[in-house]
Amino acid sequence: MKDIYLLVEHGRDQGEVYILGWFDDKESARDMAEAKEWQAYRAALNGDASWSMQNPIPPDQTKYRRFWVQEITKFTAAQTHAASAVH
C-alpha cells in the first residue's frame, strides 16, 4: 500500500470541506497548502473588509489553517471475475 496526500480546504460559509487535489509527496502537498494560505491572505488584504474590525492575520502568526494536508492510504482495486452467464 502507498500513501497519498490530499490538499484540503476548509470552507468559509458553513464549515464545509473541499478536496482540491492529491499528491504523491507529502512535502509537495505541504508546500502547496502553505502557498494557498498566503494566496488567501493576500486576497483578504485586497478584498473589501469594511465589515471587519480587524485586519487578516498572516499565516505565519496563527495556528489556524484554511488549507491542510490529509494523509490517506491509496489502495488498488481487486480484480473481479466476469460471470460466464449473460443475462
PDB file with one MODEL, atoms N, CA, C and O in Angstrom:
MODEL        1
ATOM      1  N   MET A   1       0.841  -1.181   0.000  1.00  0.00           N
ATOM      2  CA  MET A   1       0.000   0.000   0.000  1.00  0.00           C
ATOM      3  C   MET A   1       0.886   1.244   0.000  1.00  0.00           C
ATOM      4  O   MET A   1       2.023   1.225   0.472  1.00  0.00           O
ATOM      5  N   LYS A   2       0.343   2.293  -0.529  1.00  0.00           N
ATOM      6  CA  LYS A   2       1.085   3.535  -0.661  1.00  0.00           C
ATOM      7  C   LYS A   2       0.212   4.675  -0.153  1.00  0.00           C
ATOM      8  O   LYS A   2      -1.003   4.677  -0.347  1.00  0.00           O
ATOM      9  N   ASP A   3       0.837   5.626   0.488  1.00  0.00           N
ATOM     10  CA  ASP A   3       0.089   6.775   0.988  1.00  0.00           C
ATOM     11  C   ASP A   3       0.026   7.864  -0.066  1.00  0.00           C
ATOM     12  O   ASP A   3       0.959   8.053  -0.846  1.00  0.00           O
ATOM     13  N   ILE A   4      -1.097   8.581  -0.077  1.00  0.00           N
ATOM     14  CA  ILE A   4      -1.227   9.787  -0.880  1.00  0.00           C
ATOM     15  C   ILE A   4      -1.645  10.904   0.064  1.00  0.00           C
ATOM     16  O   ILE A   4      -2.106  10.652   1.177  1.00  0.00           O
ATOM     17  N   TYR A   5      -1.483  12.118  -0.383  1.00  0.00           N
ATOM     18  CA  TYR A   5      -1.722  13.277   0.469  1.00  0.00           C
ATOM     19  C   TYR A   5      -2.727  14.197  -0.211  1.00  0.00           C
ATOM     20  O   TYR A   5      -2.489  14.701  -1.308  1.00  0.00           O
ATOM     21  N   LEU A   6      -3.853  14.405   0.461  1.00  0.00           N
ATOM     22  CA  LEU A   6      -4.913  15.249  -0.078  1.00  0.00           C
ATOM     23  C   LEU A   6      -4.706  16.692   0.363  1.00  0.00           C
ATOM     24  O   LEU A   6      -4.379  16.956   1.520  1.00  0.00           O
ATOM     25  N   LEU A   7      -4.897  17.613  -0.559  1.00  0.00           N
ATOM     26  CA  LEU A   7      -4.901  19.036  -0.226  1.00  0.00           C
ATOM     27  C   LEU A   7      -6.349  19.412   0.065  1.00  0.00           C
ATOM     28  O   LEU A   7      -7.209  19.316  -0.811  1.00  0.00           O
ATOM     29  N   VAL A   8      -6.613  19.837   1.290  1.00  0.00           N
ATOM     30  CA  VAL A   8      -7.967  20.069   1.768  1.00  0.00           C
ATOM     31  C   VAL A   8      -8.140  21.552   2.098  1.00  0.00           C
ATOM     32  O   VAL A   8      -7.246  22.187   2.657  1.00  0.00           O
ATOM     33  N   GLU A   9      -9.311  22.089   1.739  1.00  0.00           N
ATOM     34  CA  GLU A   9      -9.645  23.474   2.086  1.00  0.00           C
ATOM     35  C   GLU A   9     -10.852  23.485   3.007  1.00  0.00           C
ATOM     36  O   GLU A   9     -11.847  22.810   2.745  1.00  0.00           O
ATOM     37  N   HIS A  10     -10.763  24.245   4.078  1.00  0.00           N
ATOM     38  CA  HIS A  10     -11.893  24.440   4.980  1.00  0.00           C
ATOM     39  C   HIS A  10     -12.709  25.600   4.438  1.00  0.00           C
ATOM     40  O   HIS A  10     -12.213  26.722   4.338  1.00  0.00           O
ATOM     41  N   GLY A  11     -13.965  25.331   4.088  1.00  0.00           N
ATOM     42  CA  GLY A  11     -14.822  26.365   3.511  1.00  0.00           C
ATOM     43  C   GLY A  11     -15.143  27.464   4.509  1.00  0.00           C
ATOM     44  O   GLY A  11     -15.002  27.278   5.717  1.00  0.00           O
ATOM     45  N   ARG A  12     -15.570  28.595   4.006  1.00  0.00           N
ATOM     46  CA  ARG A  12     -15.791  29.762   4.861  1.00  0.00           C
ATOM     47  C   ARG A  12     -17.252  29.987   5.212  1.00  0.00           C
ATOM     48  O   ARG A  12     -17.541  30.766   6.121  1.00  0.00           O
ATOM     49  N   ASP A  13     -18.185  29.334   4.527  1.00  0.00           N
ATOM     50  CA  ASP A  13     -19.598  29.613   4.771  1.00  0.00           C
ATOM     51  C   ASP A  13     -20.178  28.769   5.906  1.00  0.00           C
ATOM     52  O   ASP A  13     -20.596  29.301   6.934  1.00  0.00           O
ATOM     53  N   GLN A  14     -20.199  27.467   5.710  1.00  0.00           N
ATOM     54  CA  GLN A  14     -20.834  26.573   6.676  1.00  0.00           C
ATOM     55  C   GLN A  14     -19.875  25.535   7.240  1.00  0.00           C
ATOM     56  O   GLN A  14     -20.318  24.524   7.786  1.00  0.00           O
ATOM     57  N   GLY A  15     -18.585  25.760   7.122  1.00  0.00           N
ATOM     58  CA  GLY A  15     -17.609  24.806   7.636  1.00  0.00           C
ATOM     59  C   GLY A  15     -17.415  23.606   6.734  1.00  0.00           C
ATOM     60  O   GLY A  15     -16.915  22.571   7.173  1.00  0.00           O
ATOM     61  N   GLU A  16     -17.805  23.736   5.485  1.00  0.00           N
ATOM     62  CA  GLU A  16     -17.667  22.633   4.539  1.00  0.00           C
ATOM     63  C   GLU A  16     -16.191  22.388   4.233  1.00  0.00           C
ATOM     64  O   GLU A  16     -15.343  23.251   4.459  1.00  0.00           O
ATOM     65  N   VAL A  17     -15.905  21.207   3.719  1.00  0.00           N
ATOM     66  CA  VAL A  17     -14.533  20.810   3.400  1.00  0.00           C
ATOM     67  C   VAL A  17     -14.463  20.465   1.922  1.00  0.00           C
ATOM     68  O   VAL A  17     -15.330  19.764   1.401  1.00  0.00           O
ATOM     69  N   TYR A  18     -13.434  20.954   1.249  1.00  0.00           N
ATOM     70  CA  TYR A  18     -13.231  20.688  -0.172  1.00  0.00           C
ATOM     71  C   TYR A  18     -11.899  19.991  -0.374  1.00  0.00           C
ATOM     72  O   TYR A  18     -10.891  20.391   0.208  1.00  0.00           O
ATOM     73  N   ILE A  19     -11.888  18.956  -1.191  1.00  0.00           N
ATOM     74  CA  ILE A  19     -10.650  18.299  -1.594  1.00  0.00           C
ATOM     75  C   ILE A  19     -10.205  18.978  -2.886  1.00  0.00           C
ATOM     76  O   ILE A  19     -10.899  18.904  -3.900  1.00  0.00           O
ATOM     77  N   LEU A  20      -9.053  19.637  -2.848  1.00  0.00           N
ATOM     78  CA  LEU A  20      -8.577  20.397  -4.002  1.00  0.00           C
ATOM     79  C   LEU A  20      -7.683  19.585  -4.921  1.00  0.00           C
ATOM     80  O   LEU A  20      -7.540  19.918  -6.097  1.00  0.00           O
ATOM     81  N   GLY A  21      -7.084  18.532  -4.405  1.00  0.00           N
ATOM     82  CA  GLY A  21      -6.182  17.718  -5.211  1.00  0.00           C
ATOM     83  C   GLY A  21      -5.443  16.729  -4.338  1.00  0.00           C
ATOM     84  O   GLY A  21      -5.624  16.692  -3.121  1.00  0.00           O
ATOM     85  N   TRP A  22      -4.608  15.929  -4.975  1.00  0.00           N
ATOM     86  CA  TRP A  22      -3.802  14.975  -4.213  1.00  0.00           C
ATOM     87  C   TRP A  22      -2.387  14.929  -4.755  1.00  0.00           C
ATOM     88  O   TRP A  22      -2.128  15.252  -5.914  1.00  0.00           O
ATOM     89  N   PHE A  23      -1.476  14.518  -3.879  1.00  0.00           N
ATOM     90  CA  PHE A  23      -0.050  14.483  -4.184  1.00  0.00           C
ATOM     91  C   PHE A  23       0.534  13.145  -3.748  1.00  0.00           C
ATOM     92  O   PHE A  23       0.043  12.521  -2.808  1.00  0.00           O
ATOM     93  N   ASP A  24       1.580  12.712  -4.436  1.00  0.00           N
ATOM     94  CA  ASP A  24       2.318  11.518  -4.031  1.00  0.00           C
ATOM     95  C   ASP A  24       3.346  11.843  -2.955  1.00  0.00           C
ATOM     96  O   ASP A  24       3.793  10.954  -2.230  1.00  0.00           O
ATOM     97  N   ASP A  25       3.715  13.099  -2.851  1.00  0.00           N
ATOM     98  CA  ASP A  25       4.792  13.539  -1.969  1.00  0.00           C
ATOM     99  C   ASP A  25       4.233  14.474  -0.897  1.00  0.00           C
ATOM    100  O   ASP A  25       3.563  15.458  -1.211  1.00  0.00           O
ATOM    101  N   LYS A  26       4.508  14.164   0.358  1.00  0.00           N
ATOM    102  CA  LYS A  26       3.990  14.965   1.466  1.00  0.00           C
ATOM    103  C   LYS A  26       4.553  16.387   1.449  1.00  0.00           C
ATOM    104  O   LYS A  26       3.837  17.347   1.731  1.00  0.00           O
ATOM    105  N   GLU A  27       5.814  16.513   1.124  1.00  0.00           N
ATOM    106  CA  GLU A  27       6.453  17.834   1.110  1.00  0.00           C
ATOM    107  C   GLU A  27       5.825  18.740   0.043  1.00  0.00           C
ATOM    108  O   GLU A  27       5.606  19.926   0.286  1.00  0.00           O
ATOM    109  N   SER A  28       5.542  18.185  -1.123  1.00  0.00           N
ATOM    110  CA  SER A  28       4.888  18.969  -2.186  1.00  0.00           C
ATOM    111  C   SER A  28       3.501  19.420  -1.754  1.00  0.00           C
ATOM    112  O   SER A  28       3.099  20.553  -2.020  1.00  0.00           O
ATOM    113  N   ALA A  29       2.776  18.535  -1.091  1.00  0.00           N
ATOM    114  CA  ALA A  29       1.437  18.875  -0.615  1.00  0.00           C
ATOM    115  C   ALA A  29       1.500  19.987   0.430  1.00  0.00           C
ATOM    116  O   ALA A  29       0.694  20.917   0.399  1.00  0.00           O
ATOM    117  N   ARG A  30       2.450  19.893   1.346  1.00  0.00           N
ATOM    118  CA  ARG A  30       2.601  20.934   2.371  1.00  0.00           C
ATOM    119  C   ARG A  30       2.995  22.274   1.754  1.00  0.00           C
ATOM    120  O   ARG A  30       2.496  23.322   2.164  1.00  0.00           O
ATOM    121  N   ASP A  31       3.885  22.236   0.776  1.00  0.00           N
ATOM    122  CA  ASP A  31       4.290  23.470   0.102  1.00  0.00           C
ATOM    123  C   ASP A  31       3.105  24.130  -0.591  1.00  0.00           C
ATOM    124  O   ASP A  31       2.950  25.350  -0.541  1.00  0.00           O
ATOM    125  N   MET A  32       2.273  23.325  -1.234  1.00  0.00           N
ATOM    126  CA  MET A  32       1.097  23.867  -1.916  1.00  0.00           C
ATOM    127  C   MET A  32       0.099  24.433  -0.908  1.00  0.00           C
ATOM    128  O   MET A  32      -0.488  25.487  -1.151  1.00  0.00           O
ATOM    129  N   ALA A  33      -0.099  23.752   0.214  1.00  0.00           N
ATOM    130  CA  ALA A  33      -1.008  24.251   1.247  1.00  0.00           C
ATOM    131  C   ALA A  33      -0.517  25.593   1.790  1.00  0.00           C
ATOM    132  O   ALA A  33      -1.309  26.512   2.000  1.00  0.00           O
ATOM    133  N   GLU A  34       0.783  25.699   2.014  1.00  0.00           N
ATOM    134  CA  GLU A  34       1.353  26.955   2.511  1.00  0.00           C
ATOM    135  C   GLU A  34       1.195  28.074   1.474  1.00  0.00           C
ATOM    136  O   GLU A  34       0.869  29.209   1.825  1.00  0.00           O
ATOM    137  N   ALA A  35       1.425  27.753   0.216  1.00  0.00           N
ATOM    138  CA  ALA A  35       1.257  28.750  -0.848  1.00  0.00           C
ATOM    139  C   ALA A  35      -0.195  29.211  -0.934  1.00  0.00           C
ATOM    140  O   ALA A  35      -0.460  30.397  -1.127  1.00  0.00           O
ATOM    141  N   LYS A  36      -1.132  28.282  -0.791  1.00  0.00           N
ATOM    142  CA  LYS A  36      -2.555  28.635  -0.825  1.00  0.00           C
ATOM    143  C   LYS A  36      -2.934  29.509   0.371  1.00  0.00           C
ATOM    144  O   LYS A  36      -3.756  30.416   0.237  1.00  0.00           O
ATOM    145  N   GLU A  37      -2.337  29.241   1.548  1.00  0.00           N
ATOM    146  CA  GLU A  37      -2.587  30.082   2.728  1.00  0.00           C
ATOM    147  C   GLU A  37      -2.202  31.531   2.448  1.00  0.00           C
ATOM    148  O   GLU A  37      -2.965  32.454   2.729  1.00  0.00           O
ATOM    149  N   TRP A  38      -1.008  31.715   1.891  1.00  0.00           N
ATOM    150  CA  TRP A  38      -0.540  33.073   1.608  1.00  0.00           C
ATOM    151  C   TRP A  38      -1.358  33.725   0.497  1.00  0.00           C
ATOM    152  O   TRP A  38      -1.601  34.931   0.530  1.00  0.00           O
ATOM    153  N   GLN A  39      -1.778  32.941  -0.475  1.00  0.00           N
ATOM    154  CA  GLN A  39      -2.611  33.473  -1.551  1.00  0.00           C
ATOM    155  C   GLN A  39      -3.950  33.958  -0.986  1.00  0.00           C
ATOM    156  O   GLN A  39      -4.429  35.028  -1.359  1.00  0.00           O
ATOM    157  N   ALA A  40      -4.548  33.178  -0.095  1.00  0.00           N
ATOM    158  CA  ALA A  40      -5.818  33.568   0.525  1.00  0.00           C
ATOM    159  C   ALA A  40      -5.631  34.802   1.413  1.00  0.00           C
ATOM    160  O   ALA A  40      -6.503  35.670   1.464  1.00  0.00           O
ATOM    161  N   TYR A  41      -4.507  34.876   2.103  1.00  0.00           N
ATOM    162  CA  TYR A  41      -4.207  36.040   2.950  1.00  0.00           C
ATOM    163  C   TYR A  41      -4.097  37.311   2.108  1.00  0.00           C
ATOM    164  O   TYR A  41      -4.669  38.345   2.453  1.00  0.00           O
ATOM    165  N   ARG A  42      -3.359  37.224   1.008  1.00  0.00           N
ATOM    166  CA  ARG A  42      -3.208  38.396   0.133  1.00  0.00           C
ATOM    167  C   ARG A  42      -4.549  38.806  -0.480  1.00  0.00           C
ATOM    168  O   ARG A  42      -4.827  39.996  -0.626  1.00  0.00           O
ATOM    169  N   ALA A  43      -5.370  37.831  -0.834  1.00  0.00           N
ATOM    170  CA  ALA A  43      -6.697  38.139  -1.377  1.00  0.00           C
ATOM    171  C   ALA A  43      -7.561  38.822  -0.319  1.00  0.00           C
ATOM    172  O   ALA A  43      -8.333  39.726  -0.639  1.00  0.00           O
ATOM    173  N   ALA A  44      -7.437  38.395   0.939  1.00  0.00           N
ATOM    174  CA  ALA A  44      -8.209  39.014   2.018  1.00  0.00           C
ATOM    175  C   ALA A  44      -7.750  40.449   2.266  1.00  0.00           C
ATOM    176  O   ALA A  44      -8.565  41.314   2.586  1.00  0.00           O
ATOM    177  N   LEU A  45      -6.461  40.702   2.121  1.00  0.00           N
ATOM    178  CA  LEU A  45      -5.956  42.070   2.289  1.00  0.00           C
ATOM    179  C   LEU A  45      -6.475  42.999   1.203  1.00  0.00           C
ATOM    180  O   LEU A  45      -6.767  44.166   1.465  1.00  0.00           O
ATOM    181  N   ASN A  46      -6.591  42.484  -0.012  1.00  0.00           N
ATOM    182  CA  ASN A  46      -7.032  43.296  -1.146  1.00  0.00           C
ATOM    183  C   ASN A  46      -8.545  43.372  -1.269  1.00  0.00           C
ATOM    184  O   ASN A  46      -9.064  44.216  -1.999  1.00  0.00           O
ATOM    185  N   GLY A  47      -9.255  42.503  -0.568  1.00  0.00           N
ATOM    186  CA  GLY A  47     -10.709  42.465  -0.679  1.00  0.00           C
ATOM    187  C   GLY A  47     -11.377  43.530   0.174  1.00  0.00           C
ATOM    188  O   GLY A  47     -10.726  44.230   0.949  1.00  0.00           O
ATOM    189  N   ASP A  48     -12.691  43.638   0.014  1.00  0.00           N
ATOM    190  CA  ASP A  48     -13.475  44.590   0.786  1.00  0.00           C
ATOM    191  C   ASP A  48     -13.709  44.016   2.176  1.00  0.00           C
ATOM    192  O   ASP A  48     -14.443  43.039   2.330  1.00  0.00           O
ATOM    193  N   ALA A  49     -13.098  44.608   3.176  1.00  0.00           N
ATOM    194  CA  ALA A  49     -13.248  44.142   4.554  1.00  0.00           C
ATOM    195  C   ALA A  49     -13.835  45.247   5.425  1.00  0.00           C
ATOM    196  O   ALA A  49     -13.461  45.385   6.590  1.00  0.00           O
ATOM    197  N   SER A  50     -14.750  46.033   4.866  1.00  0.00           N
ATOM    198  CA  SER A  50     -15.329  47.143   5.620  1.00  0.00           C
ATOM    199  C   SER A  50     -16.163  46.642   6.796  1.00  0.00           C
ATOM    200  O   SER A  50     -16.389  47.388   7.749  1.00  0.00           O
ATOM    201  N   TRP A  51     -16.621  45.403   6.746  1.00  0.00           N
ATOM    202  CA  TRP A  51     -17.421  44.831   7.820  1.00  0.00           C
ATOM    203  C   TRP A  51     -16.549  44.330   8.969  1.00  0.00           C
ATOM    204  O   TRP A  51     -17.054  44.097  10.068  1.00  0.00           O
ATOM    205  N   SER A  52     -15.256  44.161   8.732  1.00  0.00           N
ATOM    206  CA  SER A  52     -14.363  43.592   9.735  1.00  0.00           C
ATOM    207  C   SER A  52     -13.692  44.692  10.546  1.00  0.00           C
ATOM    208  O   SER A  52     -13.312  45.733  10.010  1.00  0.00           O
ATOM    209  N   MET A  53     -13.554  44.451  11.828  1.00  0.00           N
ATOM    210  CA  MET A  53     -12.883  45.398  12.716  1.00  0.00           C
ATOM    211  C   MET A  53     -11.377  45.149  12.769  1.00  0.00           C
ATOM    212  O   MET A  53     -10.624  46.001  13.242  1.00  0.00           O
ATOM    213  N   GLN A  54     -10.936  43.986  12.287  1.00  0.00           N
ATOM    214  CA  GLN A  54      -9.524  43.620  12.364  1.00  0.00           C
ATOM    215  C   GLN A  54      -8.991  43.280  10.986  1.00  0.00           C
ATOM    216  O   GLN A  54      -9.731  42.828  10.112  1.00  0.00           O
ATOM    217  N   ASN A  55      -7.711  43.501  10.805  1.00  0.00           N
ATOM    218  CA  ASN A  55      -7.050  43.076   9.574  1.00  0.00           C
ATOM    219  C   ASN A  55      -6.818  41.571   9.627  1.00  0.00           C
ATOM    220  O   ASN A  55      -6.728  40.998  10.712  1.00  0.00           O
ATOM    221  N   PRO A  56      -6.721  40.930   8.477  1.00  0.00           N
ATOM    222  CA  PRO A  56      -6.412  39.496   8.469  1.00  0.00           C
ATOM    223  C   PRO A  56      -5.051  39.237   9.119  1.00  0.00           C
ATOM    224  O   PRO A  56      -4.141  40.061   9.035  1.00  0.00           O
ATOM    225  N   ILE A  57      -4.933  38.093   9.759  1.00  0.00           N
ATOM    226  CA  ILE A  57      -3.679  37.717  10.413  1.00  0.00           C
ATOM    227  C   ILE A  57      -2.843  36.908   9.430  1.00  0.00           C
ATOM    228  O   ILE A  57      -3.360  35.984   8.802  1.00  0.00           O
ATOM    229  N   PRO A  58      -1.566  37.235   9.285  1.00  0.00           N
ATOM    230  CA  PRO A  58      -0.702  36.469   8.375  1.00  0.00           C
ATOM    231  C   PRO A  58      -0.608  35.002   8.808  1.00  0.00           C
ATOM    232  O   PRO A  58      -0.643  34.713  10.004  1.00  0.00           O
ATOM    233  N   PRO A  59      -0.491  34.084   7.865  1.00  0.00           N
ATOM    234  CA  PRO A  59      -0.440  32.657   8.198  1.00  0.00           C
ATOM    235  C   PRO A  59       0.699  32.268   9.131  1.00  0.00           C
ATOM    236  O   PRO A  59       0.575  31.293   9.873  1.00  0.00           O
ATOM    237  N   ASP A  60       1.797  33.001   9.112  1.00  0.00           N
ATOM    238  CA  ASP A  60       2.910  32.636   9.988  1.00  0.00           C
ATOM    239  C   ASP A  60       2.709  33.119  11.429  1.00  0.00           C
ATOM    240  O   ASP A  60       3.568  32.887  12.280  1.00  0.00           O
ATOM    241  N   GLN A  61       1.585  33.786  11.711  1.00  0.00           N
ATOM    242  CA  GLN A  61       1.312  34.279  13.061  1.00  0.00           C
ATOM    243  C   GLN A  61       0.094  33.622  13.701  1.00  0.00           C
ATOM    244  O   GLN A  61      -0.364  34.076  14.750  1.00  0.00           O
ATOM    245  N   THR A  62      -0.432  32.574  13.100  1.00  0.00           N
ATOM    246  CA  THR A  62      -1.600  31.891  13.649  1.00  0.00           C
ATOM    247  C   THR A  62      -1.492  30.386  13.426  1.00  0.00           C
ATOM    248  O   THR A  62      -0.841  29.926  12.487  1.00  0.00           O
ATOM    249  N   LYS A  63      -2.145  29.628  14.312  1.00  0.00           N
ATOM    250  CA  LYS A  63      -2.167  28.168  14.164  1.00  0.00           C
ATOM    251  C   LYS A  63      -3.260  27.725  13.189  1.00  0.00           C
ATOM    252  O   LYS A  63      -3.170  26.648  12.600  1.00  0.00           O
ATOM    253  N   TYR A  64      -4.295  28.560  13.020  1.00  0.00           N
ATOM    254  CA  TYR A  64      -5.408  28.191  12.141  1.00  0.00           C
ATOM    255  C   TYR A  64      -4.922  28.022  10.708  1.00  0.00           C
ATOM    256  O   TYR A  64      -4.135  28.827  10.209  1.00  0.00           O
ATOM    257  N   ARG A  65      -5.389  26.988  10.066  1.00  0.00           N
ATOM    258  CA  ARG A  65      -5.068  26.744   8.665  1.00  0.00           C
ATOM    259  C   ARG A  65      -6.355  26.511   7.891  1.00  0.00           C
ATOM    260  O   ARG A  65      -7.154  25.636   8.226  1.00  0.00           O
ATOM    261  N   ARG A  66      -6.536  27.306   6.855  1.00  0.00           N
ATOM    262  CA  ARG A  66      -7.661  27.116   5.942  1.00  0.00           C
ATOM    263  C   ARG A  66      -7.370  25.958   4.992  1.00  0.00           C
ATOM    264  O   ARG A  66      -8.286  25.262   4.554  1.00  0.00           O
ATOM    265  N   PHE A  67      -6.096  25.755   4.679  1.00  0.00           N
ATOM    266  CA  PHE A  67      -5.661  24.676   3.794  1.00  0.00           C
ATOM    267  C   PHE A  67      -4.757  23.746   4.590  1.00  0.00           C
ATOM    268  O   PHE A  67      -3.852  24.202   5.289  1.00  0.00           O
ATOM    269  N   TRP A  68      -4.998  22.447   4.485  1.00  0.00           N
ATOM    270  CA  TRP A  68      -4.138  21.498   5.175  1.00  0.00           C
ATOM    271  C   TRP A  68      -3.995  20.232   4.357  1.00  0.00           C
ATOM    272  O   TRP A  68      -4.656  20.054   3.333  1.00  0.00           O
ATOM    273  N   VAL A  69      -3.116  19.349   4.827  1.00  0.00           N
ATOM    274  CA  VAL A  69      -2.817  18.099   4.130  1.00  0.00           C
ATOM    275  C   VAL A  69      -3.344  16.941   4.958  1.00  0.00           C
ATOM    276  O   VAL A  69      -3.085  16.857   6.159  1.00  0.00           O
ATOM    277  N   GLN A  70      -4.084  16.049   4.312  1.00  0.00           N
ATOM    278  CA  GLN A  70      -4.606  14.848   4.965  1.00  0.00           C
ATOM    279  C   GLN A  70      -3.978  13.629   4.307  1.00  0.00           C
ATOM    280  O   GLN A  70      -4.081  13.449   3.093  1.00  0.00           O
ATOM    281  N   GLU A  71      -3.333  12.802   5.102  1.00  0.00           N
ATOM    282  CA  GLU A  71      -2.690  11.599   4.584  1.00  0.00           C
ATOM    283  C   GLU A  71      -3.698  10.455   4.578  1.00  0.00           C
ATOM    284  O   GLU A  71      -4.367  10.205   5.580  1.00  0.00           O
ATOM    285  N   ILE A  72      -3.805   9.768   3.453  1.00  0.00           N
ATOM    286  CA  ILE A  72      -4.653   8.579   3.372  1.00  0.00           C
ATOM    287  C   ILE A  72      -3.881   7.483   2.642  1.00  0.00           C
ATOM    288  O   ILE A  72      -2.903   7.752   1.946  1.00  0.00           O
ATOM    289  N   THR A  73      -4.335   6.254   2.813  1.00  0.00           N
ATOM    290  CA  THR A  73      -3.687   5.127   2.161  1.00  0.00           C
ATOM    291  C   THR A  73      -4.364   4.858   0.828  1.00  0.00           C
ATOM    292  O   THR A  73      -5.582   4.701   0.747  1.00  0.00           O
ATOM    293  N   LYS A  74      -3.558   4.810  -0.194  1.00  0.00           N
ATOM    294  CA  LYS A  74      -4.054   4.510  -1.535  1.00  0.00           C
ATOM    295  C   LYS A  74      -4.199   2.998  -1.645  1.00  0.00           C
ATOM    296  O   LYS A  74      -3.333   2.255  -1.184  1.00  0.00           O
ATOM    297  N   PHE A  75      -5.267   2.550  -2.242  1.00  0.00           N
ATOM    298  CA  PHE A  75      -5.446   1.114  -2.396  1.00  0.00           C
ATOM    299  C   PHE A  75      -5.656   0.782  -3.862  1.00  0.00           C
ATOM    300  O   PHE A  75      -6.111   1.615  -4.646  1.00  0.00           O
ATOM    301  N   THR A  76      -5.323  -0.427  -4.212  1.00  0.00           N
ATOM    302  CA  THR A  76      -5.560  -0.888  -5.576  1.00  0.00           C
ATOM    303  C   THR A  76      -6.809  -1.751  -5.561  1.00  0.00           C
ATOM    304  O   THR A  76      -6.986  -2.592  -4.679  1.00  0.00           O
ATOM    305  N   ALA A  77      -7.643  -1.544  -6.511  1.00  0.00           N
ATOM    306  CA  ALA A  77      -8.889  -2.305  -6.584  1.00  0.00           C
ATOM    307  C   ALA A  77      -8.590  -3.749  -6.969  1.00  0.00           C
ATOM    308  O   ALA A  77      -7.778  -4.016  -7.855  1.00  0.00           O
ATOM    309  N   ALA A  78      -9.254  -4.664  -6.293  1.00  0.00           N
ATOM    310  CA  ALA A  78      -9.076  -6.076  -6.602  1.00  0.00           C
ATOM    311  C   ALA A  78      -9.780  -6.394  -7.915  1.00  0.00           C
ATOM    312  O   ALA A  78     -10.839  -5.845  -8.217  1.00  0.00           O
ATOM    313  N   GLN A  79      -9.181  -7.276  -8.678  1.00  0.00           N
ATOM    314  CA  GLN A  79      -9.806  -7.661  -9.935  1.00  0.00           C
ATOM    315  C   GLN A  79     -10.976  -8.595  -9.660  1.00  0.00           C
ATOM    316  O   GLN A  79     -10.918  -9.446  -8.773  1.00  0.00           O
ATOM    317  N   THR A  80     -12.018  -8.420 -10.426  1.00  0.00           N
ATOM    318  CA  THR A  80     -13.183  -9.293 -10.289  1.00  0.00           C
ATOM    319  C   THR A  80     -13.264 -10.193 -11.508  1.00  0.00           C
ATOM    320  O   THR A  80     -12.815  -9.841 -12.599  1.00  0.00           O
ATOM    321  N   HIS A  81     -13.840 -11.343 -11.297  1.00  0.00           N
ATOM    322  CA  HIS A  81     -14.001 -12.289 -12.393  1.00  0.00           C
ATOM    323  C   HIS A  81     -15.335 -12.032 -13.083  1.00  0.00           C
ATOM    324  O   HIS A  81     -16.358 -11.834 -12.428  1.00  0.00           O
ATOM    325  N   ALA A  82     -15.311 -12.038 -14.377  1.00  0.00           N
ATOM    326  CA  ALA A  82     -16.542 -11.844 -15.140  1.00  0.00           C
ATOM    327  C   ALA A  82     -17.380 -13.120 -15.069  1.00  0.00           C
ATOM    328  O   ALA A  82     -16.854 -14.227 -15.188  1.00  0.00           O
ATOM    329  N   ALA A  83     -18.662 -12.954 -14.878  1.00  0.00           N
ATOM    330  CA  ALA A  83     -19.558 -14.110 -14.816  1.00  0.00           C
ATOM    331  C   ALA A  83     -19.668 -14.737 -16.199  1.00  0.00           C
ATOM    332  O   ALA A  83     -19.689 -14.043 -17.215  1.00  0.00           O
ATOM    333  N   SER A  84     -19.736 -16.053 -16.217  1.00  0.00           N
ATOM    334  CA  SER A  84     -19.827 -16.745 -17.502  1.00  0.00           C
ATOM    335  C   SER A  84     -21.235 -16.661 -18.078  1.00  0.00           C
ATOM    336  O   SER A  84     -21.420 -16.764 -19.291  1.00  0.00           O
ATOM    337  N   ALA A  85     -22.215 -16.478 -17.222  1.00  0.00           N
ATOM    338  CA  ALA A  85     -23.595 -16.396 -17.692  1.00  0.00           C
ATOM    339  C   ALA A  85     -23.935 -14.945 -18.032  1.00  0.00           C
ATOM    340  O   ALA A  85     -23.572 -14.020 -17.304  1.00  0.00           O
ATOM    341  N   VAL A  86     -24.628 -14.767 -19.137  1.00  0.00           N
ATOM    342  CA  VAL A  86     -25.052 -13.438 -19.547  1.00  0.00           C
ATOM    343  C   VAL A  86     -26.557 -13.363 -19.390  1.00  0.00           C
ATOM    344  O   VAL A  86     -27.277 -14.241 -19.866  1.00  0.00           O
ATOM    345  N   HIS A  87     -27.021 -12.359 -18.750  1.00  0.00           N
ATOM    346  CA  HIS A  87     -28.464 -12.217 -18.522  1.00  0.00           C
ATOM    347  C   HIS A  87     -29.063 -11.270 -19.512  1.00  0.00           C
ATOM    348  O   HIS A  87     -30.268 -11.023 -19.479  1.00  0.00           O
TER     349      HIS A  87
ENDMDL
END
